[in-house]
């Protein structure tokens, strides 16, 4: 950009792209520990599935199944609020109550400037520090004992890292893109262009002769139960938003 005035120092133009944390609204998820499973099963048994799913293709039948399932889940499964991600994992109600008490004590000392209030504040402050150390140790011991809960262990390790890497924002044709779906579209187009052969068109596949038509496919209940048992608990649901807990409880 040239020199700064009559100085021999050159100016440098920098463009900084950063994202600020957004305060998301409170989110709620089904609380399966308090669900009325018996009433949910009875309601599912009372539905006329043949009438709901008959003469429908696979996609429409699956949509009809989800609609009726989610209606009954909303009726018989209560909701619980998701923990605020900014709240430490070791925080509990008793410790939070003690921290608030410490803040009130410090506020009284600032207003009165009395020595007795300072002594009271220092006493509560030491107790808070002691309880925080104890809560952290108890959490780490609890996580170390849970052998099969790798998700919780990895989540705790990520919370201790100071460098949290994220994707984006991205730039497209001079425009800054921060929306997750739009960034995913940009990355998808980029990778498809890099890993495509020739002009990027899909190759023509040779049609194989059909030796046998499978008009009647029988799906056994035992096979479905076996596949459900193989699902790993705690995994995120797919596009249908049906979690492994819903499969297990059903």
SERO-4910 file (N, C-alpha, C, O; in steps of 0.05 Angstrom, whole numbers):
BEGIN
 pado doro    nc1    nc2    nc3   cac1   cac2   cac3    cc1    cc2    cc3    oc1    oc2    oc3
  Unk    A     16    -24      0      0      0      0     17     25      0      7     48      3
  Unk    A     43     22     -3     60     45     -4     71     52     24     67     37     43
  Unk    A     83     75     26     96     84     51     76     99     68     55    109     58
  Unk    A     82    100     94     66    115    113     76    143    115     96    149    129
  Unk    A     63    162    102     72    190    102     99    192     88    103    182     66
  Unk    A    117    206    102    145    210     91    164    188    102    188    190     98
  Unk    A    153    169    117    169    148    129    177    128    108    164    126     87
  Unk    A    198    112    114    206     91     96    193     65    103    199     44     92
  Unk    A    175     66    123    161     41    130    137     37    112    122     56    106
  Unk    A    133     13    103    111      6     86     86     -2    102     89    -15    123
  Unk    A     63      4     92     38     -4    104     29    -31     94     33    -37     70
  Unk    A     17    -46    111      7    -73    104    -23    -73    110    -31    -67    132
  Unk    A    -39    -82     91    -68    -84     94    -75   -113    102    -68   -131     87
  Unk    A    -87   -116    125    -95   -143    134   -125   -145    135   -139   -126    143
  Unk    A   -136   -168    127   -164   -173    129   -168   -197    147   -160   -219    140
  Unk    A   -180   -193    170   -184   -214    190   -213   -224    189   -232   -209    190
  Unk    A   -215   -250    186   -241   -263    185   -244   -280    211   -227   -298    215
  Unk    A   -264   -274    226   -267   -289    251   -297   -293    256   -314   -279    245
  Unk    A   -303   -312    273   -331   -317    280   -335   -314    309   -317   -321    325
  Unk    A   -357   -302    317   -363   -298    345   -383   -319    354   -401   -326    339
  Unk    A   -380   -328    379   -399   -348    389   -427   -337    390   -432   -314    398
  Unk    A   -446   -353    381   -474   -345    381   -489   -359    404   -486   -383    408
  Unk    A   -504   -344    419   -519   -355    441   -544   -369    430   -564   -356    422
  Unk    A   -542   -395    429   -564   -411    418   -587   -412    438   -583   -410    462
  Unk    A   -611   -416    427   -634   -419    444   -633   -446    459   -618   -464    452
  Unk    A   -648   -447    481   -648   -472    497   -659   -495    480   -680   -492    467
  Unk    A   -646   -517    482   -654   -541    466   -663   -563    486   -652   -566    508
  Unk    A   -682   -578    477   -694   -599    493   -693   -625    477   -696   -625    452
  Unk    A   -688   -647    491   -687   -673    479   -704   -692    496   -709   -687    519
  Unk    A   -713   -715    484   -730   -734    499   -714   -745    523   -691   -753    520
  Unk    A   -727   -747    546   -716   -758    570   -726   -787    572   -748   -792    584
  Unk    A   -711   -806    561   -721   -834    561   -720   -847    588   -733   -867    592
  Unk    A   -705   -836    607   -705   -847    634   -732   -843    648   -739   -858    666
  Unk    A   -747   -822    640   -773   -817    652   -796   -823    633   -819   -815    639
  Unk    A   -791   -837    612   -811   -843    592   -830   -865    602   -822   -882    617
  Unk    A   -855   -863    594   -875   -884    600   -874   -904    577   -890   -902    558
  Unk    A   -856   -923    579   -851   -942    558   -875   -960    553   -881   -967    530
  Unk    A   -888   -969    574   -910   -987    571   -933   -975    555   -944   -987    537
  Unk    A   -940   -950    562   -961   -936    547   -953   -930    518   -970   -931    500
  Unk    A   -927   -925    514   -917   -921    487   -920   -946    470   -928   -945    447
  Unk    A   -912   -969    482   -915   -994    467   -944  -1001    461   -950  -1010    440
  Unk    A   -961   -996    481   -989  -1002    477  -1001   -985    455  -1017   -994    439
  Unk    A   -993   -960    454  -1003   -942    433   -993   -950    406  -1008   -948    386
  Unk    A   -969   -960    404   -958   -970    379   -973   -995    370   -978   -998    346
  Unk    A   -980  -1012    389   -995  -1036    382  -1023  -1031    372  -1034  -1046    356
  Unk    A  -1035  -1009    382  -1062  -1002    374  -1065   -990    346  -1086   -989    335
  Unk    A  -1042   -981    336  -1043   -969    309  -1047   -991    287  -1036  -1013    290
  Unk    A  -1063   -984    268  -1068  -1003    245  -1046   -998    225  -1049   -983    206
  Unk    A  -1024  -1013    228  -1000  -1009    211  -1006  -1017    183   -995  -1006    164
  Unk    A  -1023  -1038    179  -1029  -1047    152  -1043  -1025    136  -1037  -1020    113
  Unk    A  -1062  -1011    149  -1076   -990    136  -1058   -965    131  -1061   -952    111
  Unk    A  -1040   -960    150  -1022   -937    147  -1000   -941    126   -993   -922    112
  Unk    A   -991   -966    123   -968   -971    105   -975   -985     80   -958   -988     62
  Unk    A   -999   -995     77  -1006  -1010     54  -1008   -992     29  -1016   -969     30
  Unk    A   -999  -1004      6  -1000   -990    -20   -982   -965    -20   -988   -946    -35
  Unk    A   -962   -965     -4   -942   -942     -4   -915   -953    -12   -908   -976     -6
  Unk    A   -900   -936    -25   -873   -944    -32   -856   -942     -6   -865   -934     15
  Unk    A   -831   -951     -8   -814   -952     15   -810   -925     28   -811   -922     53
  Unk    A   -806   -904     12   -801   -877     23   -826   -866     37   -823   -855     59
  Unk    A   -849   -869     25   -873   -858     37   -881   -875     62   -891   -864     81
  Unk    A   -876   -901     61   -882   -917     84   -864   -910    108   -873   -909    131
  Unk    A   -839   -904    102   -821   -896    123   -828   -869    135   -827   -865    159
  Unk    A   -837   -850    118   -846   -824    127   -871   -827    145   -873   -814    166
  Unk    A   -889   -844    137   -914   -848    153   -907   -861    180   -919   -854    200
  Unk    A   -888   -880    180   -879   -892    205   -867   -872    224   -873   -872    247
  Unk    A   -850   -854    213   -837   -834    230   -857   -814    242   -855   -807    265
  Unk    A   -876   -806    225   -896   -786    235   -911   -797    258   -915   -784    279
  Unk    A   -921   -822    256   -937   -834    277   -920   -840    302   -929   -838    324
  Unk    A   -895   -848    297   -877   -854    320   -871   -829    336   -872   -829    360
  Unk    A   -864   -807    322   -857   -782    336   -881   -770    350   -878   -757    371
  Unk    A   -905   -774    339   -929   -764    353   -932   -778    380   -938   -765    401
  Unk    A   -928   -804    381   -931   -819    406   -908   -813    425   -911   -813    449
  Unk    A   -884   -808    414   -861   -801    431   -866   -774    445   -860   -771    468
  Unk    A   -878   -755    430   -884   -729    442   -905   -732    464   -906   -716    483
  Unk    A   -922   -752    462   -943   -756    482   -933   -770    507   -940   -762    529
  Unk    A   -916   -790    504   -908   -807    527   -880   -804    536   -872   -817    556
  Unk    A   -864   -787    523   -836   -783    531   -832   -754    538   -835   -737    520
  Unk    A   -826   -747    563   -822   -719    570   -795   -709    559   -778   -724    550
  Unk    A   -792   -682    560   -768   -670    549   -750   -660    572   -759   -654    594
  Unk    A   -725   -659    566   -706   -648    586   -687   -628    571   -681   -631    548
  Unk    A   -679   -608    585   -662   -587    574   -633   -597    572   -622   -609    590
  Unk    A   -621   -591    549   -593   -599    545   -575   -580    561   -580   -556    563
  Unk    A   -554   -592    573   -536   -577    589   -522   -555    572   -514   -560    550
  Unk    A   -519   -532    585   -505   -510    571   -476   -518    566   -462   -525    585
  Unk    A   -467   -516    541   -439   -525    536   -418   -508    550   -395   -517    554
  Unk    A   -426   -484    559   -407   -467    573   -404   -475    602   -385   -467    616
  Unk    A   -422   -491    612   -421   -500    640   -401   -523    642   -404   -543    627
  Unk    A   -382   -522    661   -363   -544    664   -376   -570    671   -397   -570    684
  Unk    A   -364   -592    662   -376   -618    667   -377   -625    697   -394   -640    706
  Unk    A   -358   -614    713   -357   -620    741   -376   -603    758   -379   -607    782
  Unk    A   -389   -583    746   -408   -566    761   -433   -581    769   -444   -596    754
  Unk    A   -441   -577    794   -465   -588    805   -481   -567    819   -472   -544    823
  Unk    A   -505   -574    828   -523   -554    840   -512   -543    867   -514   -519    872
  Unk    A   -501   -561    883   -490   -552    909   -467   -533    905   -464   -513    919
  Unk    A   -449   -539    886   -426   -522    881   -435   -495    869   -424   -474    875
  Unk    A   -455   -496    851   -465   -471    840   -478   -453    861   -475   -429    860
  Unk    A   -492   -466    880   -504   -451    901   -483   -438    919   -486   -415    928
  Unk    A   -460   -452    923   -439   -441    940   -425   -418    926   -417   -399    939
  Unk    A   -422   -420    899   -409   -398    884   -426   -373    885   -416   -351    888
  Unk    A   -452   -376    883   -470   -353    885   -469   -341    913   -470   -317    916
  Unk    A   -466   -358    933   -463   -348    960   -438   -332    964   -437   -311    977
  Unk    A   -416   -341    951   -391   -326    952   -394   -299    938   -383   -279    949
  Unk    A   -408   -298    916   -412   -272    902   -428   -252    919   -422   -228    920
  Unk    A   -449   -263    933   -465   -246    950   -448   -236    974   -451   -213    982
  Unk    A   -431   -253    984   -413   -244   1006   -394   -223    997   -389   -204   1012
  Unk    A   -383   -226    974   -364   -205    964   -378   -179    959   -367   -157    964
  Unk    A   -403   -180    949   -419   -156    945   -424   -141    971   -423   -117    972
  Unk    A   -430   -157    992   -435   -144   1019   -410   -131   1029   -411   -109   1041
  Unk    A   -387   -144   1025   -362   -132   1034   -355   -106   1019   -346    -87   1031
  Unk    A   -360   -106    993   -355    -81    977   -373    -58    986   -365    -35    984
  Unk    A   -397    -65    995   -416    -44   1003   -410    -34   1031   -412    -10   1036
  Unk    A   -402    -52   1049   -398    -44   1077   -369    -38   1085   -364    -21   1102
  Unk    A   -350    -51   1071   -321    -49   1077   -315    -57   1106   -295    -48   1117
  Unk    A   -331    -75   1117   -326    -84   1144   -308   -108   1144   -308   -125   1125
  Unk    A   -291   -110   1165   -272   -132   1166   -285   -159   1170   -276   -179   1160
  Unk    A   -307   -159   1184   -322   -184   1189   -332   -196   1163   -332   -220   1159
  Unk    A   -342   -178   1145   -351   -187   1119   -328   -198   1102   -332   -217   1086
  Unk    A   -305   -186   1104   -281   -196   1089   -273   -223   1099   -267   -241   1083
  Unk    A   -274   -227   1125   -267   -254   1137   -287   -275   1127   -279   -297   1120
  Unk    A   -313   -267   1127   -333   -286   1118   -329   -293   1088   -332   -316   1080
  Unk    A   -323   -273   1072   -318   -277   1044   -294   -296   1039   -296   -314   1023
  Unk    A   -272   -291   1053   -248   -308   1050   -254   -336   1058   -243   -355   1045
  Unk    A   -270   -340   1078   -277   -367   1087   -292   -382   1065   -287   -405   1059
  Unk    A   -312   -368   1054   -329   -381   1033   -312   -386   1008   -315   -406    994
  Unk    A   -293   -367   1002   -276   -370    978   -259   -395    980   -256   -410    961
  Unk    A   -248   -400   1003   -231   -424   1007   -248   -449   1004   -239   -469    993
  Unk    A   -273   -448   1015   -290   -471   1012   -297   -477    983   -298   -500    975
  Unk    A   -302   -456    968   -308   -459    939   -284   -472    924   -288   -490    909
  Unk    A   -260   -462    929   -236   -473    916   -233   -503    923   -225   -519    906
  Unk    A   -237   -509    948   -235   -537    957   -255   -555    944   -249   -577    934
  Unk    A   -281   -546    942   -302   -562    930   -298   -565    900   -305   -585    889
  Unk    A   -287   -544    887   -282   -546    858   -261   -567    853   -264   -583    834
  Unk    A   -239   -567    869   -218   -588    865   -230   -616    869   -224   -635    855
  Unk    A   -247   -618    890   -259   -644    895   -278   -653    873   -277   -676    865
  Unk    A   -293   -634    862   -312   -641    840   -297   -649    815   -305   -668    802
  Unk    A   -274   -636    809   -258   -643    786   -247   -671    789   -247   -687    771
  Unk    A   -236   -677    813   -225   -704    818   -246   -726    816   -241   -747    804
  Unk    A   -270   -720    827   -291   -740    826   -300   -745    797   -306   -768    790
  Unk    A   -301   -724    781   -309   -727    753   -288   -744    738   -296   -762    723
  Unk    A   -263   -738    742   -242   -753    728   -241   -782    736   -236   -800    720
  Unk    A   -247   -788    762   -248   -815    771   -272   -830    759   -270   -853    751
  Unk    A   -294   -816    757   -318   -828    746   -314   -834    716   -323   -855    707
  Unk    A   -301   -816    701   -297   -820    673   -277   -843    669   -280   -859    650
  Unk    A   -256   -845    686   -236   -866    683   -248   -893    689   -238   -913    679
  Unk    A   -269   -895    705   -281   -921    712   -300   -930    690   -305   -954    687
  Unk    A   -311   -911    674   -330   -919    653   -314   -929    628   -305   -913    612
  Unk    A   -311   -955    626   -293   -966    606   -305   -964    578   -291   -960    558
  Unk    A   -332   -966    576   -345   -967    549   -355   -940    540   -366   -938    518
  Unk    A   -352   -919    556   -362   -892    549   -340   -875    537   -330   -856    550
  Unk    A   -331   -882    513   -309   -867    500   -318   -839    493   -302   -821    492
  Unk    A   -344   -836    486   -354   -810    478   -350   -789    501   -342   -767    496
  Unk    A   -357   -797    525   -354   -779    548   -325   -773    553   -318   -750    560
  Unk    A   -307   -793    551   -279   -788    555   -267   -769    534   -253   -750    541
  Unk    A   -274   -773    509   -264   -755    488   -275   -727    491   -261   -707    486
  Unk    A   -300   -724    500   -312   -698    504   -297   -683    526   -293   -659    524
  Unk    A   -290   -697    547   -275   -684    569   -247   -676    560   -238   -655    568
  Unk    A   -234   -692    544   -207   -685    535   -209   -660    517   -192   -643    519
  Unk    A   -229   -659    499   -232   -635    482   -237   -610    498   -228   -588    491
  Unk    A   -252   -613    520   -258   -589    537   -233   -578    550   -232   -555    558
  Unk    A   -212   -595    553   -187   -586    566   -168   -574    547   -148   -562    555
  Unk    A   -173   -577    520   -154   -566    501   -158   -536    498   -181   -526    498
  Unk    A   -137   -521    496   -138   -492    493   -143   -484    464   -155   -463    458
  Unk    A   -133   -501    445   -136   -495    416   -160   -511    405   -157   -535    402
  Unk    A   -182   -498    399   -205   -511    388   -208   -504    359   -215   -481    352
  Unk    A   -202   -523    341   -202   -518    312   -231   -521    302   -246   -539    310
  Unk    A   -238   -503    284   -264   -504    271   -260   -500    241   -239   -491    232
  Unk    A   -281   -505    225   -280   -502    196   -294   -476    189   -316   -471    199
  Unk    A   -282   -460    173   -294   -435    164   -286   -411    181   -272   -414    200
  Unk    A   -296   -388    173   -313   -383    150   -297   -386    123   -273   -385    123
  Unk    A   -312   -390    101   -300   -394     75   -307   -370     57   -325   -354     63
  Unk    A   -292   -367     36   -296   -346     17   -303   -358    -10   -290   -376    -20
  Unk    A   -324   -347    -23   -333   -355    -49   -339   -331    -65   -358   -316    -59
  Unk    A   -324   -327    -87   -328   -304   -105   -328   -277    -89   -344   -260    -95
  Unk    A   -309   -275    -70   -306   -251    -55   -326   -248    -32   -325   -228    -17
  Unk    A   -344   -267    -29   -364   -265     -8   -358   -285     15   -351   -308     10
  Unk    A   -359   -275     39   -353   -292     63   -378   -308     70   -400   -298     73
  Unk    A   -373   -335     72   -395   -353     78   -390   -365    106   -369   -376    111
  Unk    A   -410   -363    123   -408   -374    150   -430   -395    156   -427   -410    175
  Unk    A   -450   -397    139   -471   -416    144   -461   -445    139   -447   -450    120
  Unk    A   -467   -463    158   -456   -490    157   -464   -505    131   -447   -518    119
  Unk    A   -489   -503    124   -498   -518    100   -486   -507     75   -479   -522     57
  Unk    A   -483   -480     73   -470   -468     50   -440   -475     48   -430   -480     27
  Unk    A   -427   -475     71   -399   -483     72   -395   -512     64   -376   -519     50
  Unk    A   -414   -529     72   -413   -558     64   -416   -561     34   -403   -578     22
  Unk    A   -434   -544     22   -438   -545     -7   -413   -537    -21   -405   -549    -42
  Unk    A   -399   -516    -12   -375   -506    -24   -353   -528    -23   -340   -533    -43
  Unk    A   -349   -540      0   -329   -561      3   -336   -585    -14   -318   -598    -25
  Unk    A   -361   -592    -15   -369   -615    -31   -363   -611    -60   -353   -630    -74
  Unk    A   -369   -587    -71   -363   -582    -99   -333   -582   -104   -324   -591   -125
  Unk    A   -318   -572    -85   -289   -571    -88   -277   -599    -90   -262   -605   -108
  Unk    A   -284   -616    -71   -273   -643    -70   -283   -660    -94   -268   -676   -105
  Unk    A   -308   -656   -102   -318   -670   -125   -303   -662   -151   -299   -679   -168
  Unk    A   -295   -637   -153   -280   -628   -176   -252   -638   -176   -240   -643   -197
  Unk    A   -240   -641   -152   -212   -651   -150   -210   -680   -156   -192   -689   -170
  Unk    A   -229   -696   -145   -227   -725   -147   -243   -737   -169   -248   -761   -170
  Unk    A   -253   -720   -188   -267   -730   -211   -248   -733   -235   -230   -717   -238
  Unk    A   -252   -754   -251   -236   -758   -274   -248   -743   -298   -272   -739   -301
  Unk    A   -230   -736   -316   -238   -723   -341   -252   -697   -335   -243   -680   -320
  Unk    A   -275   -693   -348   -290   -668   -345   -308   -668   -321   -324   -649   -318
  Unk    A   -307   -688   -304   -323   -688   -281   -349   -703   -284   -365   -705   -265
  Unk    A   -355   -713   -308   -380   -727   -312   -378   -756   -302   -357   -768   -303
  Unk    A   -400   -766   -293   -400   -793   -282   -397   -814   -305   -409   -810   -326
  Unk    A   -382   -835   -300   -379   -855   -322   -405   -871   -326   -421   -874   -307
  Unk    A   -409   -880   -350   -432   -896   -356   -428   -925   -347   -408   -937   -353
  Unk    A   -446   -935   -331   -444   -962   -320   -458   -982   -338   -479   -977   -350
  Unk    A   -446  -1005   -340   -457  -1026   -357   -480  -1039   -342   -478  -1047   -319
  Unk    A   -503  -1042   -355   -526  -1054   -343   -523  -1084   -344   -519  -1097   -365
  Unk    A   -525  -1096   -320   -522  -1125   -318   -549  -1138   -321   -570  -1127   -312
  Unk    A   -550  -1161   -332   -576  -1175   -335   -587  -1184   -309   -572  -1193   -291
  Unk    A   -613  -1183   -306   -627  -1191   -281   -634  -1220   -284   -650  -1228   -300
  Unk    A   -622  -1237   -267   -626  -1265   -268   -651  -1274   -252   -664  -1293   -259
  Unk    A   -657  -1259   -231   -679  -1267   -214   -692  -1243   -202   -678  -1225   -191
  Unk    A   -718  -1240   -203   -733  -1218   -191   -741  -1225   -162   -751  -1246   -157
  Unk    A   -735  -1206   -145   -742  -1210   -116   -768  -1195   -111   -767  -1172   -101
  Unk    A   -789  -1207   -118   -815  -1194   -114   -825  -1196    -85   -838  -1178    -75
  Unk    A   -818  -1218    -72   -827  -1222    -45   -803  -1226    -27   -789  -1246    -27
  Unk    A   -797  -1205    -11   -774  -1205      7   -785  -1207     35   -801  -1190     44
  Unk    A   -777  -1227     50   -786  -1231     77   -765  -1222     97   -742  -1231     96
  Unk    A   -772  -1203    114   -754  -1192    134   -762  -1203    161   -785  -1198    170
  Unk    A   -744  -1218    174   -750  -1231    199   -746  -1212    222   -728  -1195    222
  Unk    A   -763  -1214    243   -761  -1197    266   -735  -1202    281   -724  -1184    293
  Unk    A   -726  -1227    281   -701  -1234    295   -677  -1220    282   -659  -1211    296
  Unk    A   -678  -1217    256   -656  -1204    242   -655  -1174    249   -633  -1163    253
  Unk    A   -678  -1161    251   -679  -1133    259   -670  -1129    287   -655  -1111    293
  Unk    A   -678  -1147    305   -670  -1145    333   -640  -1148    336   -627  -1135    352
  Unk    A   -628  -1166    320   -600  -1170    321   -584  -1145    311   -564  -1138    323
  Unk    A   -594  -1132    290   -582  -1108    281   -584  -1085    301   -565  -1069    304
  Unk    A   -607  -1083    314   -610  -1062    334   -591  -1066    358   -580  -1047    369
  Unk    A   -587  -1091    366   -569  -1097    388   -540  -1090    382   -524  -1086    400
  Unk    A   -534  -1089    356   -507  -1083    348   -501  -1053    346   -479  -1044    343
  Unk    A   -522  -1037    349   -519  -1008    348   -504   -998    373   -509  -1008    395
  Unk    A   -487   -979    370   -472   -968    393   -488   -945    406   -497   -927    393
  Unk    A   -491   -947    432   -506   -926    446   -491   -899    446   -467   -899    446
  Unk    A   -506   -877    447   -494   -851    448   -487   -839    421   -478   -816    420
  Unk    A   -491   -854    399   -484   -843    373   -506   -824    364   -529   -826    371
  Unk    A   -497   -805    347   -516   -785    337   -536   -798    318   -528   -816    303
  Unk    A   -561   -788    317   -580   -800    299   -575   -791    270   -560   -772    265
  Unk    A   -587   -805    251   -584   -799    223   -604   -778    214   -616   -764    231
  Unk    A   -609   -776    188   -628   -756    178   -657   -761    189   -673   -742    189
  Unk    A   -663   -785    197   -690   -791    207   -694   -782    236   -716   -783    247
  Unk    A   -672   -774    250   -673   -764    278   -682   -786    297   -691   -779    319
  Unk    A   -680   -811    290   -686   -833    309   -660   -842    322   -642   -852    308
  Unk    A   -658   -839    348   -634   -846    363   -633   -875    370   -654   -889    368
  Unk    A   -610   -885    378   -608   -913    387   -624   -918    411   -634   -940    415
  Unk    A   -628   -897    429   -645   -901    452   -674   -908    444   -687   -924    457
  Unk    A   -683   -895    423   -711   -901    414   -713   -929    404   -734   -942    408
  Unk    A   -693   -939    391   -693   -967    381   -693   -986    405   -708  -1006    406
  Unk    A   -675   -980    425   -673   -998    448   -699   -999    464   -708  -1020    472
  Unk    A   -710   -975    469   -735   -974    485   -759   -986    471   -777   -996    484
  Unk    A   -758   -986    444   -780   -997    429   -780  -1027    429   -797  -1040    418
***
